[in-house]
Amino acid sequence: VNAQNRFGATPLLDSILAENVVMSQILLSYGADPFIGDLTGDSPYRYFKKDPRLMDMFEASIKARASETSLSLKHNKCKVCGKSREIKRCTGCHLVWYCGALCQNRDWNGHNE
């Protein structure tokens, strides 16, 4: 689902550029990575940030993927300090865990990309 053509574009990027929302939803449901860029650095996530409808679709797919993987608190640690008690998921991507605002702020530059 994340195969790239000779220009580096993925099926998800192609479906976004073709404004095929249904195909984009299908690809996201099968785990398409919206952060993979083509040879020019263009990625589906760039378009998600510009279109609220696409961003909603992206966020729904991330939440669904996070719940499908059955991530539980006892198996996760803060990405920054490694603490495993009283941690919370990032509310933006739901895939990264932090023990608090201090660690989240320390990781902001790397995680915000």
TORTI-551517 format. One record per residue: residue number from 1; x, y, z of N, C-alpha, C in turn. Coordinates in nm, 3 decimals, decimal comma, m for minus. Atoms other than C-alpha are relative to their C-alpha. Example, Ala and Ser with C-alpha at 12.3 -4.5 7.8 and 13.67 -1.06 7.14 Angstrom:
REM TORTI-551517
[site 1 [0,089 m0,119 0,000] [1,230 m0,450 0,780] [0,090 0,120 0,000]],
[site 2 [m0,082 m0,119 m0,006] [1,367 m0,106 0,714] [m0,077 0,109 0,073]],
END
This chain:
REM TORTI-551517
[site 1 [0,082 m0,119 0,000] [0,000 0,000 0,000] [0,088 0,127 0,000]],
[site 2 [m0,092 m0,115 m0,002] [0,306 0,228 0,041] [0,105 m0,006 m0,112]],
[site 3 [m0,094 0,010 0,113] [0,479 0,132 m0,284] [0,013 0,135 m0,068]],
[site 4 [m0,024 m0,127 0,067] [0,638 0,424 m0,462] [0,031 m0,022 m0,147]],
[site 5 [m0,031 0,008 0,142] [0,649 0,483 m0,836] [0,137 0,062 m0,027]],
[site 6 [m0,135 m0,050 0,031] [0,960 0,607 m1,018] [0,020 0,146 0,039]],
[site 7 [m0,009 m0,138 m0,046] [0,881 0,961 m0,904] [m0,009 0,010 0,152]],
[site 8 [0,008 0,006 m0,145] [0,848 0,850 m0,542] [m0,140 0,017 0,055]],
[site 9 [0,138 m0,020 m0,047] [0,472 0,904 m0,527] [m0,062 m0,132 0,043]],
[site 10 [0,072 0,117 m0,049] [0,258 0,660 m0,330] [m0,143 0,003 m0,055]],
[site 11 [0,141 m0,002 0,042] [m0,097 0,552 m0,420] [m0,083 0,103 0,077]],
[site 12 [0,074 m0,098 m0,078] [m0,221 0,774 m0,136] [0,021 0,141 m0,054]],
[site 13 [m0,026 m0,132 0,057] [m0,051 1,082 m0,279] [m0,072 0,015 m0,133]],
[site 14 [0,070 m0,007 0,130] [m0,187 1,001 m0,625] [m0,151 0,018 0,018]],
[site 15 [0,145 m0,013 m0,021] [m0,541 0,961 m0,489] [m0,037 0,138 0,054]],
[site 16 [0,024 m0,135 m0,051] [m0,516 1,292 m0,299] [0,008 0,101 m0,114]],
[site 17 [m0,016 m0,094 0,112] [m0,391 1,474 m0,610] [m0,114 m0,012 m0,100]],
[site 18 [0,113 0,021 0,091] [m0,674 1,319 m0,813] [m0,133 0,034 0,067]],
[site 19 [0,119 m0,034 m0,079] [m0,920 1,432 m0,541] [m0,096 m0,117 0,013]],
[site 20 [0,079 0,122 m0,018] [m1,039 1,073 m0,500] [m0,004 m0,033 0,149]],
[site 21 [0,011 0,012 m0,145] [m1,150 1,086 m0,138] [m0,030 m0,143 0,042]],
[site 22 [0,036 0,138 m0,035] [m1,300 0,736 m0,135] [0,124 m0,089 m0,004]],
[site 23 [m0,122 0,080 0,011] [m0,975 0,580 m0,254] [0,098 0,036 0,112]],
[site 24 [m0,088 m0,043 m0,109] [m0,781 0,785 m0,001] [m0,042 m0,063 0,133]],
[site 25 [0,049 0,062 m0,122] [m1,002 0,656 0,279] [0,033 m0,149 0,003]],
[site 26 [m0,031 0,143 0,008] [m0,954 0,298 0,162] [0,148 m0,023 0,027]],
[site 27 [m0,144 0,016 m0,019] [m0,576 0,337 0,144] [0,040 0,026 0,145]],
[site 28 [m0,030 m0,028 m0,141] [m0,563 0,493 0,492] [m0,047 m0,114 0,089]],
[site 29 [0,050 0,111 m0,082] [m0,775 0,210 0,632] [0,090 m0,123 m0,010]],
[site 30 [m0,093 0,112 0,016] [m0,518 m0,036 0,497] [0,143 0,037 0,042]],
[site 31 [m0,129 m0,036 m0,058] [m0,231 0,151 0,662] [0,092 0,083 m0,086]],
[site 32 [m0,084 m0,087 0,082] [m0,108 0,390 0,393] [0,064 0,107 0,088]],
[site 33 [m0,075 m0,098 m0,080] [0,158 0,620 0,538] [m0,006 0,137 m0,066]],
[site 34 [0,015 m0,132 0,061] [0,070 0,986 0,474] [0,125 0,086 0,008]],
[site 35 [m0,122 m0,080 m0,015] [0,421 1,102 0,563] [0,107 m0,034 m0,104]],
[site 36 [m0,097 0,035 0,103] [0,601 0,933 0,273] [m0,008 0,104 m0,112]],
[site 37 [m0,004 m0,103 0,102] [0,710 1,205 0,033] [0,053 m0,053 m0,133]],
[site 38 [m0,055 0,037 0,131] [0,785 1,185 m0,336] [0,139 0,063 m0,015]],
[site 39 [m0,136 m0,049 0,021] [1,116 1,289 m0,491] [0,014 0,151 0,020]],
[site 40 [m0,005 m0,145 m0,022] [1,024 1,657 m0,459] [m0,033 0,037 0,145]],
[site 41 [0,033 m0,026 m0,139] [0,927 1,620 m0,092] [m0,148 0,019 0,027]],
[site 42 [0,145 m0,014 m0,014] [0,553 1,640 m0,155] [m0,057 m0,125 0,066]],
[site 43 [0,060 0,115 m0,067] [0,349 1,415 0,077] [m0,149 0,023 0,021]],
[site 44 [0,144 m0,018 m0,025] [m0,020 1,348 0,142] [m0,027 0,086 0,122]],
[site 45 [0,024 m0,077 m0,121] [0,011 1,499 0,489] [0,001 0,150 m0,027]],
[site 46 [m0,006 m0,142 0,038] [0,098 1,833 0,331] [m0,138 0,049 m0,047]],
[site 47 [0,133 m0,035 0,048] [m0,244 1,831 0,163] [m0,103 m0,010 0,111]],
[site 48 [0,092 0,013 m0,113] [m0,420 1,713 0,479] [0,000 0,127 0,082]],
[site 49 [m0,010 m0,121 m0,081] [m0,292 2,021 0,660] [m0,074 0,117 m0,065]],
[site 50 [0,064 m0,111 0,072] [m0,448 2,246 0,393] [m0,152 m0,015 m0,010]],
[site 51 [0,143 0,026 0,021] [m0,793 2,083 0,374] [m0,059 m0,063 0,126]],
[site 52 [0,058 0,053 m0,125] [m0,997 2,037 0,695] [m0,071 m0,134 m0,019]],
[site 53 [0,070 0,127 0,026] [m1,201 1,757 0,536] [0,099 m0,115 m0,008]],
[site 54 [m0,103 0,103 0,009] [m0,886 1,562 0,451] [0,065 m0,023 0,136]],
[site 55 [m0,060 0,015 m0,133] [m0,740 1,631 0,797] [m0,090 m0,082 0,091]],
[site 56 [0,093 0,079 m0,079] [m1,053 1,491 0,960] [0,009 m0,148 m0,037]],
[site 57 [m0,012 0,137 0,047] [m1,022 1,178 0,747] [0,131 m0,062 0,051]],
[site 58 [m0,130 0,047 m0,046] [m0,653 1,145 0,838] [m0,004 m0,029 0,151]],
[site 59 [0,006 0,018 m0,144] [m0,718 1,190 1,211] [m0,085 m0,121 0,038]],
[site 60 [0,084 0,117 m0,027] [m0,997 0,931 1,205] [0,075 m0,129 m0,029]],
[site 61 [m0,075 0,122 0,032] [m0,767 0,679 1,038] [0,109 m0,026 0,103]],
[site 62 [m0,103 0,015 m0,103] [m0,491 0,744 1,294] [m0,061 m0,054 0,128]],
[site 63 [0,066 0,047 m0,121] [m0,732 0,697 1,583] [m0,042 m0,145 m0,014]],
[site 64 [0,040 0,139 0,022] [m0,867 0,377 1,431] [0,120 m0,093 0,005]],
[site 65 [m0,121 0,082 0,000] [m0,516 0,244 1,375] [0,056 m0,014 0,141]],
[site 66 [m0,050 0,005 m0,139] [m0,417 0,332 1,732] [m0,084 m0,094 0,083]],
[site 67 [0,085 0,090 m0,078] [m0,717 0,150 1,876] [0,012 m0,144 m0,048]],
[site 68 [m0,017 0,136 0,053] [m0,666 m0,151 1,647] [0,125 m0,067 0,054]],
[site 69 [m0,125 0,060 m0,048] [m0,314 m0,201 1,773] [m0,007 m0,032 0,148]],
[site 70 [0,023 0,031 m0,142] [m0,456 m0,226 2,128] [0,116 0,042 0,088]],
[site 71 [m0,108 m0,051 m0,084] [m0,186 m0,012 2,280] [m0,055 0,023 0,140]],
[site 72 [0,046 m0,019 m0,137] [m0,218 m0,022 2,657] [0,108 0,073 0,079]],
[site 73 [m0,093 m0,078 m0,080] [m0,056 0,189 2,926] [0,115 m0,084 0,055]],
[site 74 [m0,106 0,079 m0,062] [0,141 m0,098 3,078] [0,110 m0,040 m0,098]],
[site 75 [m0,101 0,039 0,098] [0,328 m0,163 2,753] [0,070 0,120 m0,064]],
[site 76 [m0,055 m0,119 0,063] [0,419 0,195 2,669] [0,082 0,083 0,097]],
[site 77 [m0,087 m0,086 m0,078] [0,676 0,442 2,789] [0,005 0,137 m0,064]],
[site 78 [m0,020 m0,134 0,051] [0,736 0,812 2,753] [0,111 m0,004 m0,105]],
[site 79 [m0,097 0,000 0,109] [0,919 0,867 2,426] [0,130 0,070 0,039]],
[site 80 [m0,117 m0,080 m0,035] [1,159 1,114 2,589] [0,078 m0,059 0,118]],
[site 81 [m0,072 0,042 m0,123] [1,241 0,990 2,941] [m0,012 m0,148 0,031]],
[site 82 [0,015 0,143 m0,024] [1,120 0,630 2,934] [m0,090 m0,036 0,117]],
[site 83 [0,089 0,025 m0,113] [0,886 0,668 3,231] [m0,123 m0,078 m0,048]],
[site 84 [0,112 0,082 0,045] [0,608 0,410 3,217] [m0,125 0,017 0,086]],
[site 85 [0,118 m0,026 m0,083] [0,367 0,543 3,482] [m0,059 0,136 m0,032]],
[site 86 [0,071 m0,125 0,022] [0,105 0,812 3,434] [0,036 0,066 m0,134]],
[site 87 [m0,031 m0,054 0,132] [0,168 0,854 3,062] [m0,128 0,017 m0,080]],
[site 88 [0,115 m0,027 0,086] [m0,069 0,985 2,796] [0,044 0,004 m0,145]],
[site 89 [m0,027 m0,005 0,144] [m0,091 0,963 2,419] [0,000 0,144 m0,049]],
[site 90 [0,005 m0,128 0,070] [m0,018 1,259 2,196] [m0,141 0,014 m0,058]],
[site 91 [0,137 m0,018 0,050] [m0,360 1,403 2,112] [m0,004 0,034 m0,148]],
[site 92 [m0,004 m0,029 0,143] [m0,243 1,491 1,762] [0,006 m0,126 m0,085]],
[site 93 [m0,018 0,121 0,082] [m0,132 1,150 1,633] [m0,048 m0,126 0,069]],
[site 94 [0,044 0,116 m0,079] [m0,236 0,908 1,912] [0,095 m0,119 m0,009]],
[site 95 [m0,095 0,109 0,015] [0,075 0,701 1,843] [0,121 0,011 0,092]],
[site 96 [m0,117 m0,025 m0,084] [0,337 0,854 2,075] [m0,048 0,030 0,141]],
[site 97 [0,037 m0,017 m0,140] [0,331 0,856 2,455] [0,097 0,095 0,070]],
[site 98 [m0,082 m0,092 m0,080] [0,455 1,125 2,695] [m0,048 m0,005 0,145]],
[site 99 [0,037 m0,004 m0,142] [0,463 1,150 3,074] [m0,054 0,136 0,041]],
[site 100 [0,052 m0,132 m0,032] [0,382 1,519 3,069] [0,040 0,104 m0,102]],
[site 101 [m0,024 m0,109 0,094] [0,406 1,855 2,901] [0,148 0,028 m0,021]],
[site 102 [m0,143 m0,028 0,012] [0,778 1,894 2,972] [0,066 m0,090 m0,105]],
[site 103 [m0,057 0,092 0,099] [0,873 1,582 2,776] [m0,059 0,022 m0,139]],
[site 104 [0,062 m0,026 0,129] [0,624 1,661 2,502] [0,064 0,125 m0,065]],
[site 105 [m0,063 m0,121 0,053] [0,776 2,009 2,463] [0,142 m0,028 m0,047]],
[site 106 [m0,137 0,035 0,040] [1,128 1,861 2,449] [0,003 m0,072 m0,134]],
[site 107 [0,004 0,080 0,122] [1,023 1,632 2,165] [m0,074 0,071 m0,114]],
[site 108 [0,088 m0,068 0,095] [0,810 1,890 1,979] [0,062 0,016 m0,139]],
[site 109 [m0,060 m0,023 0,133] [1,057 1,976 1,697] [0,008 m0,127 m0,082]],
[site 110 [m0,010 0,126 0,074] [1,113 1,613 1,600] [m0,136 m0,062 m0,029]],
[site 111 [0,130 0,065 0,015] [0,755 1,498 1,651] [m0,097 0,081 m0,087]],
[site 112 [0,091 m0,086 0,075] [0,580 1,794 1,487] [0,016 m0,016 m0,150]],
[site 113 [m0,022 0,017 0,144] [0,729 1,711 1,145] [m0,095 m0,101 m0,053]],
END
